[in-house]
Amino acid sequence: MKELSIEIPVDKDFTATFLFYQSPNHSKCRFYVSVMDQQKKSHFFFLDKCRKERWKIEPTNDLPGWIRNLEDDLNEVIAYEMDLEKWE
């Protein structure tokens, strides 16, 4: 399983490290993502490809707002890394 670690600033005092794992069962259509918040609590979710070059966080019901608000940033990270062919 391929993996990638990316840091994304959340606010001026906190930068979150997101760990992306390419799902072997879904090829380039799903990523498993984990991240820890400022209190060191772990959060897990999937990024599913919902249309060409667009990814959606699933499920969102138990995730804090700061993660849901980073969906566009996460989309940019995946697009950039795929352009570099790191997931090939």
OpenMM code with the backbone's topology and positions (N, CA, C; nanometers):
from openmm import Vec3, app, unit

residues = "MET LYS GLU LEU SER ILE GLU ILE PRO VAL ASP LYS ASP PHE THR ALA THR PHE LEU PHE TYR GLN SER PRO ASN HIS SER LYS CYS ARG PHE TYR VAL SER VAL MET ASP GLN GLN LYS LYS SER HIS PHE PHE PHE LEU ASP LYS CYS ARG LYS GLU ARG TRP LYS ILE GLU PRO THR ASN ASP LEU PRO GLY TRP ILE ARG ASN LEU GLU ASP ASP LEU ASN GLU VAL ILE ALA TYR GLU MET ASP LEU GLU LYS TRP GLU".split()
positions = [
    Vec3(0.0853, -0.1173, 0.0000),
    Vec3(0.0000, 0.0000, 0.0000),
    Vec3(0.0900, 0.1238, 0.0000),
    Vec3(0.0663, 0.2131, -0.0923),
    Vec3(0.1449, 0.3363, -0.0986),
    Vec3(0.0935, 0.4351, 0.0043),
    Vec3(0.1849, 0.5144, 0.0588),
    Vec3(0.1452, 0.6129, 0.1583),
    Vec3(0.2202, 0.7428, 0.1370),
    Vec3(0.1609, 0.8479, 0.1918),
    Vec3(0.2179, 0.9808, 0.1776),
    Vec3(0.1813, 1.0616, 0.3009),
    Vec3(0.2743, 1.1415, 0.3502),
    Vec3(0.2514, 1.2282, 0.4652),
    Vec3(0.2605, 1.3733, 0.4195),
    Vec3(0.1567, 1.4516, 0.4501),
    Vec3(0.1511, 1.5922, 0.4097),
    Vec3(0.1078, 1.6766, 0.5290),
    Vec3(0.1787, 1.7865, 0.5521),
    Vec3(0.1404, 1.8804, 0.6577),
    Vec3(0.0576, 1.9933, 0.5969),
    Vec3(-0.0557, 2.0235, 0.6624),
    Vec3(-0.1444, 2.1302, 0.6168),
    Vec3(-0.1713, 2.2226, 0.7356),
    Vec3(-0.1434, 2.3526, 0.7206),
    Vec3(-0.1733, 2.4462, 0.8291),
    Vec3(-0.3243, 2.4568, 0.8514),
    Vec3(-0.3631, 2.4441, 0.9773),
    Vec3(-0.5045, 2.4563, 1.0136),
    Vec3(-0.5322, 2.5981, 1.0626),
    Vec3(-0.4457, 2.6475, 1.1475),
    Vec3(-0.4507, 2.7862, 1.1924),
    Vec3(-0.3090, 2.8284, 1.2291),
    Vec3(-0.2947, 2.9472, 1.2857),
    Vec3(-0.1586, 2.9975, 1.3121),
    Vec3(-0.0832, 2.9161, 1.4162),
    Vec3(-0.1545, 2.8405, 1.4998),
    Vec3(-0.0899, 2.7633, 1.6051),
    Vec3(-0.0873, 2.6121, 1.5814),
    Vec3(-0.1456, 2.5673, 1.4710),
    Vec3(-0.1578, 2.4223, 1.4514),
    Vec3(-0.1442, 2.3844, 1.3052),
    Vec3(-0.0505, 2.2956, 1.2794),
    Vec3(-0.0334, 2.2348, 1.1473),
    Vec3(-0.0564, 2.0852, 1.1642),
    Vec3(-0.1520, 2.0318, 1.0904),
    Vec3(-0.1878, 1.8909, 1.1019),
    Vec3(-0.1101, 1.8091, 0.9993),
    Vec3(-0.0675, 1.6909, 1.0404),
    Vec3(-0.0008, 1.5980, 0.9502),
    Vec3(-0.1021, 1.4923, 0.9070),
    Vec3(-0.1353, 1.4941, 0.7795),
    Vec3(-0.2296, 1.3989, 0.7216),
    Vec3(-0.1512, 1.2847, 0.6588),
    Vec3(-0.1892, 1.1629, 0.6917),
    Vec3(-0.1282, 1.0439, 0.6337),
    Vec3(-0.2265, 0.9838, 0.5341),
    Vec3(-0.1864, 0.9769, 0.4092),
    Vec3(-0.2697, 0.9230, 0.3017),
    Vec3(-0.2205, 0.7825, 0.2681),
    Vec3(-0.3146, 0.6905, 0.2569),
    Vec3(-0.2845, 0.5541, 0.2152),
    Vec3(-0.3731, 0.5222, 0.0956),
    Vec3(-0.3109, 0.4782, -0.0123),
    Vec3(-0.3892, 0.4420, -0.1291),
    Vec3(-0.4529, 0.3060, -0.1047),
    Vec3(-0.5823, 0.3003, -0.1208),
    Vec3(-0.6542, 0.1765, -0.0983),
    Vec3(-0.6252, 0.0776, -0.2105),
    Vec3(-0.5745, -0.0407, -0.1770),
    Vec3(-0.5417, -0.1384, -0.2813),
    Vec3(-0.6653, -0.1933, -0.3519),
    Vec3(-0.7795, -0.1884, -0.2864),
    Vec3(-0.9009, -0.2437, -0.3457),
    Vec3(-0.9715, -0.1470, -0.4396),
    Vec3(-0.9378, -0.0216, -0.4330),
    Vec3(-1.0089, 0.0786, -0.5120),
    Vec3(-0.9163, 0.1562, -0.6045),
    Vec3(-0.7929, 0.1119, -0.6161),
    Vec3(-0.6950, 0.1764, -0.7035),
    Vec3(-0.6876, 0.3247, -0.6723),
    Vec3(-0.7094, 0.4104, -0.7725),
    Vec3(-0.6981, 0.5544, -0.7512),
    Vec3(-0.8322, 0.6188, -0.7184),
    Vec3(-0.9284, 0.5409, -0.6733),
    Vec3(-1.0614, 0.5954, -0.6449),
    Vec3(-1.0865, 0.6169, -0.4963),
    Vec3(-0.9945, 0.5765, -0.4124),
    Vec3(-1.0153, 0.5926, -0.2678),
    Vec3(-0.8816, 0.6021, -0.1961),
    Vec3(-0.8775, 0.6957, -0.1006),
    Vec3(-0.7633, 0.7073, -0.0111),
    Vec3(-0.8146, 0.6974, 0.1320),
    Vec3(-0.7406, 0.6254, 0.2143),
    Vec3(-0.7657, 0.6201, 0.3567),
    Vec3(-0.6763, 0.7272, 0.4180),
    Vec3(-0.7332, 0.8114, 0.5039),
    Vec3(-0.6585, 0.9244, 0.5594),
    Vec3(-0.6693, 0.9224, 0.7117),
    Vec3(-0.5571, 0.9486, 0.7770),
    Vec3(-0.5585, 0.9632, 0.9228),
    Vec3(-0.4876, 1.0933, 0.9594),
    Vec3(-0.5317, 1.1512, 1.0707),
    Vec3(-0.4745, 1.2765, 1.1185),
    Vec3(-0.5007, 1.2869, 1.2684),
    Vec3(-0.4106, 1.3553, 1.3382),
    Vec3(-0.4293, 1.3794, 1.4811),
    Vec3(-0.4580, 1.5269, 1.5033),
    Vec3(-0.5472, 1.5551, 1.5984),
    Vec3(-0.5770, 1.6945, 1.6310),
    Vec3(-0.4781, 1.7459, 1.7359),
    Vec3(-0.5008, 1.8671, 1.7823),
    Vec3(-0.4085, 1.9284, 1.8790),
    Vec3(-0.4037, 1.8542, 2.0118),
    Vec3(-0.5093, 1.7829, 2.0452),
    Vec3(-0.5125, 1.7069, 2.1701),
    Vec3(-0.4625, 1.5635, 2.1501),
    Vec3(-0.4051, 1.5358, 2.0333),
    Vec3(-0.3499, 1.4038, 1.9966),
    Vec3(-0.4569, 1.2967, 1.9789),
    Vec3(-0.5808, 1.3389, 1.9518),
    Vec3(-0.6872, 1.2442, 1.9209),
    Vec3(-0.6802, 1.2126, 1.7718),
    Vec3(-0.6871, 1.0844, 1.7382),
    Vec3(-0.6799, 1.0417, 1.5990),
    Vec3(-0.8168, 1.0490, 1.5316),
    Vec3(-0.8140, 1.0867, 1.4048),
    Vec3(-0.9343, 1.0912, 1.3222),
    Vec3(-0.9039, 1.0160, 1.1932),
    Vec3(-1.0015, 0.9389, 1.1461),
    Vec3(-0.9848, 0.8574, 1.0262),
    Vec3(-1.1015, 0.8816, 0.9324),
    Vec3(-1.0715, 0.8859, 0.8036),
    Vec3(-1.1775, 0.9010, 0.7043),
    Vec3(-1.1250, 0.8564, 0.5691),
    Vec3(-1.2166, 0.8495, 0.4724),
    Vec3(-1.1803, 0.8182, 0.3347),
    Vec3(-1.1953, 0.9431, 0.2502),
    Vec3(-1.1150, 0.9521, 0.1478),
    Vec3(-1.1364, 1.0489, 0.0409),
    Vec3(-1.1751, 0.9654, -0.0806),
    Vec3(-1.2996, 0.9795, -0.1225),
    Vec3(-1.3510, 0.9039, -0.2364),
    Vec3(-1.3588, 0.9930, -0.3584),
    Vec3(-1.3213, 0.9379, -0.4722),
    Vec3(-1.3293, 1.0127, -0.5971),
    Vec3(-1.4750, 1.0159, -0.6403),
    Vec3(-1.5340, 1.1365, -0.6406),
    Vec3(-1.6759, 1.1472, -0.6727),
    Vec3(-1.6990, 1.1908, -0.8169),
    Vec3(-1.6021, 1.2534, -0.8781),
    Vec3(-1.6051, 1.2865, -1.0204),
    Vec3(-1.4632, 1.3187, -1.0631),
    Vec3(-1.4436, 1.3415, -1.1888),
    Vec3(-1.3069, 1.3598, -1.2388),
    Vec3(-1.2314, 1.4657, -1.1580),
    Vec3(-1.1200, 1.4217, -1.1006),
    Vec3(-1.0291, 1.5088, -1.0250),
    Vec3(-1.0935, 1.5783, -0.9060),
    Vec3(-1.2001, 1.5233, -0.8516),
    Vec3(-1.2635, 1.5802, -0.7322),
    Vec3(-1.2815, 1.4697, -0.6298),
    Vec3(-1.2448, 1.4992, -0.5058),
    Vec3(-1.2488, 1.4020, -0.3978),
    Vec3(-1.3389, 1.4521, -0.2867),
    Vec3(-1.4079, 1.3595, -0.2231),
    Vec3(-1.5037, 1.3939, -0.1186),
    Vec3(-1.4699, 1.3170, 0.0091),
    Vec3(-1.4748, 1.3872, 0.1227),
    Vec3(-1.4518, 1.3239, 0.2527),
    Vec3(-1.5730, 1.2382, 0.2880),
    Vec3(-1.5471, 1.1132, 0.3266),
    Vec3(-1.6516, 1.0204, 0.3712),
    Vec3(-1.6017, 0.9439, 0.4932),
    Vec3(-1.6767, 0.9158, 0.5924),
    Vec3(-1.7991, 0.9863, 0.6289),
    Vec3(-1.7638, 1.1175, 0.6979),
    Vec3(-1.8557, 1.2090, 0.6986),
    Vec3(-1.8282, 1.3398, 0.7590),
    Vec3(-1.8961, 1.3581, 0.8942),
    Vec3(-1.9906, 1.2733, 0.9280),
    Vec3(-2.0725, 1.2967, 1.0470),
    Vec3(-1.9946, 1.2991, 1.1782),
    Vec3(-1.8853, 1.2263, 1.1908),
    Vec3(-1.8110, 1.2236, 1.3169),
    Vec3(-1.6823, 1.3055, 1.3125),
    Vec3(-1.6571, 1.3733, 1.2021),
    Vec3(-1.5330, 1.4503, 1.1900),
    Vec3(-1.5513, 1.5933, 1.2397),
    Vec3(-1.4494, 1.6477, 1.3038),
    Vec3(-1.4573, 1.7880, 1.3458),
    Vec3(-1.4606, 1.8807, 1.2241),
    Vec3(-1.5151, 1.9980, 1.2439),
    Vec3(-1.5300, 2.0951, 1.1364),
    Vec3(-1.3996, 2.1339, 1.0703),
    Vec3(-1.2903, 2.1385, 1.1462),
    Vec3(-1.1639, 2.1824, 1.0867),
    Vec3(-1.1167, 2.0852, 0.9788),
    Vec3(-1.1489, 1.9567, 0.9934),
    Vec3(-1.1131, 1.8605, 0.8885),
    Vec3(-1.2040, 1.8785, 0.7684),
    Vec3(-1.3341, 1.8867, 0.7919),
    Vec3(-1.4290, 1.9060, 0.6802),
    Vec3(-1.3969, 2.0332, 0.6029),
    Vec3(-1.3529, 2.1367, 0.6731),
    Vec3(-1.3205, 2.2640, 0.6072),
    Vec3(-1.1945, 2.2557, 0.5202),
    Vec3(-1.1171, 2.1510, 0.5358),
    Vec3(-0.9945, 2.1345, 0.4572),
    Vec3(-1.0140, 2.0483, 0.3327),
    Vec3(-1.1381, 2.0162, 0.2987),
    Vec3(-1.1631, 1.9285, 0.1836),
    Vec3(-1.1000, 1.9832, 0.0551),
    Vec3(-1.1106, 2.1128, 0.0301),
    Vec3(-1.0492, 2.1709, -0.0900),
    Vec3(-0.8972, 2.1579, -0.0856),
    Vec3(-0.8377, 2.1800, 0.0312),
    Vec3(-0.6923, 2.1660, 0.0452),
    Vec3(-0.6492, 2.0215, 0.0199),
    Vec3(-0.7266, 1.9271, 0.0727),
    Vec3(-0.6951, 1.7857, 0.0515),
    Vec3(-0.7062, 1.7500, -0.0961),
    Vec3(-0.8042, 1.8071, -0.1654),
    Vec3(-0.8176, 1.7861, -0.3094),
    Vec3(-0.6948, 1.8373, -0.3832),
    Vec3(-0.6460, 1.9525, -0.3439),
    Vec3(-0.5271, 2.0091, -0.4084),
    Vec3(-0.4042, 1.9219, -0.3850),
    Vec3(-0.3902, 1.8692, -0.2643),
    Vec3(-0.2766, 1.7831, -0.2324),
    Vec3(-0.2782, 1.6590, -0.3208),
    Vec3(-0.3930, 1.5937, -0.3305),
    Vec3(-0.4014, 1.4722, -0.4113),
    Vec3(-0.3751, 1.5033, -0.5581),
    Vec3(-0.4339, 1.6103, -0.6091),
    Vec3(-0.4121, 1.6466, -0.7493),
    Vec3(-0.2647, 1.6728, -0.7754),
    Vec3(-0.1998, 1.7451, -0.6868),
    Vec3(-0.0578, 1.7766, -0.7028),
    Vec3(0.0275, 1.6495, -0.7006),
    Vec3(0.0017, 1.5626, -0.6037),
    Vec3(0.0806, 1.4403, -0.5917),
    Vec3(0.0566, 1.3469, -0.7095),
    Vec3(-0.0650, 1.3432, -0.7610),
    Vec3(-0.0920, 1.2600, -0.8781),
    Vec3(-0.0223, 1.3165, -1.0014),
    Vec3(-0.0137, 1.4481, -1.0095),
    Vec3(0.0599, 1.5094, -1.1204),
    Vec3(0.2070, 1.4686, -1.1165),
    Vec3(0.2598, 1.4488, -0.9965),
    Vec3(0.3993, 1.4061, -0.9827),
    Vec3(0.4139, 1.2549, -1.0007),
    Vec3(0.3019, 1.1889, -1.0197),
    Vec3(0.2954, 1.0432, -1.0410),
    Vec3(0.3472, 0.9645, -0.9217),
    Vec3(0.3277, 1.0175, -0.8028),
    Vec3(0.3690, 0.9452, -0.6825),
    Vec3(0.2796, 0.8262, -0.6542),
    Vec3(0.1613, 0.8228, -0.7139),
    Vec3(0.0687, 0.7144, -0.6883),
    Vec3(0.0674, 0.6122, -0.8012),
    Vec3(0.1559, 0.6280, -0.8984),
    Vec3(0.1597, 0.5348, -1.0129),
    Vec3(0.2239, 0.4045, -0.9721),
] * unit.nanometer
topology = app.Topology()
chain = topology.addChain("A")
for resn in residues:
    res = topology.addResidue(resn, chain)
    for name in ("N", "CA", "C"):
        topology.addAtom(name, app.Element.getBySymbol(name[0]), res)
